[in-house]
Amino acid sequence: MSFLSNSNTVHVEVRLHRCEKRMQTLQSEIEPQLDAYLKSLKTLRWNFAFNVNTHIPAIESILLEKDNGENGIVKVDNRLKFCYHYYMTQRPELRSGGGLFDGEGDVNTDNVDNVISAHHVLLPASEFVGLWDNLIYEEGLKEKLLKFALSALSFSQHNVDTNVIACNRLLLLHGPPGTGKTSLCKALAQKLAVRTQNSFAYTHLVEINSHSLFSKWFSESGKLVARLFGKISELVADKNNLVCVLIDEVESLAYQRSAMSSNEPRDAMRVVNAVLTQLDDIKSCPNVLILATSNLPHSIDLAFLDRADIRQYIGLPAITAIGSIYKSMLTELMARGIVRTEHMENSQEDSEDLINDLAERSVGLSGRTLRKIPLLAHAHHTTRDLFEVNQKITLSDFLDAMLLALEQLLAEKRLLKQEAFVQDMSYQTSS
């Protein structure tokens, strides 16, 4: 199995309309047409999904990507090598794991709570289409994570001895809340589902509900962890499956044992021990990848941190990323008919200056917060008649509204910070 490519490789992700034809049949019919179409173009734009329905009706959309995350427009020449990845999103009835991780009652025969301990999705899923493209970070960060995942899977598929070369296939994303760590893990799993279809027939995403693994019954939490990983092992047993396990807020399951006080419930330590044991057991399977996120990496047990092959910090967006996020949101509003379609680089309207001003004032905000601003701008700073008569808002007017919404949001954050400071001082005084 070979997932790796060279610098001249262009990955062409081809999303097909659902039909009853076999993928191999569709591929043989479509690829000559698609190859001829792409090579007939004078330029290509990286990281840009576009529709080619008028040329090849079977294709819903295609996405062109370079391994290095390069953006922009380049000329087509003979040095470019197209690597095609064909996929269809799963049918709605196949997206769920069919209750694989659901409980059927309050307590089972072992007095262990029956709850939804994990959410199970079969990939590629329609709800994750476009997620990878719309997550904006520093240049090359997403590509770095994708290359790691593909390399780890390549090592495991080639049966590299983990006693000689450490490869736990465990990736940890950590950083402040709201920076898109969980979304990035889901997008990465979706990307792997597309890129590895020649090696795995199915890709499963199992998102563990960490808080469900703590039982009200003394000493039973460890059994819940073992039971969950037993279900995961059933998926992993089929070598045609690629299984991506997402552990969100992993510090709740792998809390630092050395920091536990004597008053800490012993069950909490049993959970950490059980998680570490299960991770050691499952790493022997070549078709599983563990994705973990944390807002509090210093609270994670050192043994878990040591098992992570890569620990990637996901920070607050820099000013260039903020500007790109704003532009992507405005492009979406134009496409949906809320904002009038205009060129954002039009100096006559000073749009670029307004976006730059917004970006500068937004430094220090998370991506989650930034993505709320267009809705707040529309809700609070546009007149009601614009909505009622379905009249599109001009770009300059909407940018002004976004600026007002941003200022209001920043004022609210300052007020909350002041209130938190006063409460903290009051608590210290009373103590």
N, C-alpha and C positions, 0 to 999 in steps of 0.2 A: 504494500500500500504506500502511495506517495501523495502527500498533501502539499508538499512544498513546491515553490516555483521561483523563477528568476525575476530580476527587476523589470524585464520587458513584458512580463505576463500581465494581460488584462483579464480579470475575472468578470465573466458575463453571467450574471444570475438571471435566469429566464423563468418568470412566473407564468405558468400556463393556466388557461381556463380549465375547469374541471370537466372531464369527459371520461368515457368508458374505455378509451384506447389505452394500451399499455404504454408506459413511459418510453420504453426502447423504440417502439413504433413511431411515436410522436417525434422523438429525438431524430431518428433517421429521416423523417419527412421534413422537419423544420430546419435542421442545422445547415444544410447547403444554402437555403434561402436566407437565413439569418447571417451566415458568414459573408455571403455576397452583398447583402444589404449594408453591413457594417463597413466592409472594405470599400464600398462605393462612396462612403461619406468622406468628406475632405477633413473634417475635424471631429473629435470626440470630447465629450465633457465627462470627467471622472466624478464619481459619487453623485450621480444624477440618474434618478429613475424616470423613464419615459415610456410612453405607450406607442406600440408599433402595430396596432390593430389594423390600420389601413393597409399595411404592407403584408403582415402575416396574421390573419385573424385568430389563430390558435393561441397567440401570445397575449397575455394580459398586460405585462410590463416587463422591462428589462432594466437591470442596474449594472453600470460599468464601474469597476473598482480596480485600483492599483494596490499592491501589497503594502506600499509605504504610506497609504492614506493620502496620496497626492490629490490635490484639487485643481480645478481650472480646466482650460480647453487646450488640447494639443492636436497637432496634425497627425493624420493617419499615415503610417509608412510600413515598409516590409519588416521592420524590426519587431513590431508588436506581435505578440502571440496571444490569440484568444483562447481562454480556458472556459468552457461552457458548463454551467451548473443548472440543470432543469429541475423544477419542482412544481408541485401543486399544493395548495394549503389543504389541510385535512378536512374531511367532511365534518359538519357540526356534531353528528352523533358519535364521532370518534375522538373528539377533542378531549373529553373527560375520561378518566380512568375507570369509569363505571363503578364507583364506590369501592375501589381497591383499598383505599385507606380510610374508609368510613366505618364508624362504629354502628352497632345495631341496638344498643341499649345503654343503660347507665354503667353497669358493671358486668364483666364477663365471669367465667367460671373461676378465674384466678383472682377475682376481686380487683382487676385492673380496669380503669375507666375506659369506656369505649367512646372516643370522640374522633372528630376529623383531624387526624394527626398530620396529614399532608394533602396538598392539592396536586393532581396529576393531569398533565396536558400532553397530548400527542402533537409533535411538531413536524413540519412547519404549521403554525396556527395563524389564521387570518388576523386575529387581534394583535399579533406582533409584527405584522407586515409594516415596514417603514420605521420601526422603533429604532433599529441600529442607525439608520441614516439621520434621524432627528435628534440623536444624542450628540451634543457638541462638547468636546473636550479639547485639551491641548493637542496639537498635531501629532499623530502617530500613536496616541495612547490606546485607542481601540484596536489598532492593527497589532500593537505589541501583545495585547491580551489574546487576540485571535491566533497569532503565531505561536504563542506559548501553548494554547490549548491543542492546536494541531500537532505541534511537536511532541507534546506529552502523549497524545493518542498514537502518534506514529511510533514512539518508543515502545508503548505497550503492545501495539499490534505486531511489532517485530520481536516481541518476547525478550526485551532487554532485561537482564538480571538486575533487579532493584537492590540486591545486596552489593552489587558492584557500582551501579549508578543510581543514585537516589531519584525516584520519580513517584511521588504519591498522588499525582494528578489532583492536587488541592490548590485552589486559587482563592486568595483572600483579598477582598476590596475593603478598605477602611477609610474613614474620613468623616467630616461633619454631616449632620442630617440634611436631606434635601438635595444631595449632589448627584442623585441618580444611580446609586450603586446597585440597588435591586433591579432597576430597569435595565442597567447595563448587563447584568448577569442573564436576565431573560433574553435580551437581544443577542447576547453571545451564544446562548443555547440555540436560538433560532438560526443564527448564522451557521453554526456547526451542522444543524439539520440539513441545511442547503448544501454546504460544502462537502459533506461526507456521505452523500446519498449513494455513491458507488461502492461504499464499504459497509454501510449500515442501512438496512431496509427501513428501520423505524428509529425515530429519536423521541425519547420521553423526557419531559421535565417534571421532576418531583420537587415541589416546594414544601419544605418541612415547616409545620406550624409549631415553632419551638415551645410556646407556652402550653401547648396541649400535652407535652410530655412530662409535666409535673403532676403527679397523682395526689389526690386527697388521702389516699391510703398509704400509710407509712411503708417505706422501703420498696414501693411498687414502681417508682419512676424509672428505675433502671430496666425493669421488665418492659415498660412502654417503649423505651429506646430500642431494646433488642427486638421487640415485636415489629416496630416500624422498619428497621433495617432488614428484618426477615422478609417483609413484603417487597422491599427494594431489591433484595437478592433474587426474588422470584423473577423480576424483570431482567435483571442482569444475567440470569442463567441462560437466557436466549442470546446467543452470540450475534444474532441479527439486529439486536437492539443496542443503541447508544443511549445510556442513561445519564442525564445531567441532574445532580442532586443540589438543590439550592437551600442553604441554611441561612436564613435572614436573621440579623441580630444574633450572631453566633455566640456572643458573650453570655447570653442567657443559658446556653447549653454547655458552654465550655468556660465557665467562670474560673478565675485564677484560684486554684486550691490553696496556695500559700497565703492568700489574703482572707480566707474563710476564718471567722472567729470560732471560738469554742461553742458559741451560742447558735452558730449556723446549723440548719437542719442537715443531718448526716446524709439525707437523701440527695441533697444538692451535689455532694462529693461523689455519690454513686452515679449520678447522671453524667458527670464529667468523665469518670472512669469508663462508663458504658459507651459513651460517644467515642472516646479514644480507641477502645477495643474494637468497636464496629468499623471505624475508619481503617484500622490496621488489617482487619479481615477483608474488607471490600476492595482494598487496593490491589489484591492479587488478581482481581478481575480486570481484563484489559479494555472493557467497554463501558467504563464508568468515569465520570468527571465530577468532582466536588467543587461547588462554587459557594463561597461564604462571604457575608458582609458584616461589618461592624461599625457602629458609631463610637465605640469605646474600646479600642484595641488594647489599651493598657490594662483592661479588666480580663482579657483572655488568658487562659492558662498557657504557660510557656510551652508545655508539651504539644499543645495544638498549634501554636505559632511555629514551633520547630518543624512540624509536619507540613506546613504550607510551602509549596515549591516557589510561589511568588506572592509577595505581599505588596499590593499596589495601592498607593495613596490616591484617593479621589478627592481633590480639593474644590474649593469654591472657584467658579469660572473667572478667568482673567478677562481683561477688558476686551481683547479681540474676540474671545469666545462669547462674551456678553453681546457684542455687536452682531455676531453671526446668529445668535439665538433670537434677537429682536428681528433681524431680517427674515429669518425663517418663519417667524410667527406672522409677520406682516404679509409675507408671500402667501401663507395659508389663508389669511383673511381676504386677500384679493381674489384668490382662487374660489372662495366660497361666496363671493359677492357682497361682503360686508364693507370692505374698503375698496374704493375705486382703483382700478388697475393703472399703476403709474410706475415709471422707472425710479427706483430709489436713489440712483446716482444723478438724478436731474438737479443740477445746481440752481436752476431757476426757482425751484420750490424749496431749496435749502434742506432737502430731506436728509442728505448725508450728514450735514452738520447737526441736525436734530437727533439723528440716531447716535452719532458720536457723543453728543451731550448726554443723552439717556444712558449710554454705556458707562460713561465716566461717573455719573451719579449713582450707578447701580453696583459699583465695585463693593464687594463684601456681602452681596446677597447670593443665596443659593439658586441653582437652576429651577428648583421647584417654586420658589417665590417669584422669580422672573416670569415664569409662564402663567402666573395669575394676573399679571398687570394688564394685558389686553382686555380681559373680561371686566376688571375693575374700571378700566378707562371707559369702556362702552356703557357700563352700568351707571356710573356716577357722573360722567362728564360729556355725554352726548345727549342731544335733545330728543324727546319722546317722538316727535313727528317724523324723525329720520327713520325710526323703526317702523312706524305705522304705514308710511307710504313706500316702504321698501327702497328708499333712496340711499345710494351708496355714499359713504363718508369719504371726503377727500383725504389723501395721505397726510398732508400737512395738518389738517384739523385733528386727525386721529393721533398723530404724533404729539400734538399739544395736549390732547386728553390723556395720553399715556404719561406724559411728564407730570401732569397734575396728580394722576393716580399714584405715580411713584413717590412724589413729595408727601402725599397723604400717608402712604404706607411707611415711609421712613419716619414720619412724625409719630405714627402709632408704635413703631418699634422702639423709638427713643422713650416714649411714655412707659411702655412695658418694662424697659430696662430700669427706668427710675423707680417704678413701683417695686420691682424685684429687689433693688438695692435697699429701699426703705424697709421692706419686710425682713431682709437679711439683717439689717442693723437693729431692728426691733427685736428679732429673735436673739441676737447676741447680747443685747442689753438685758433681756429677761433672764438669760441663762447666767 
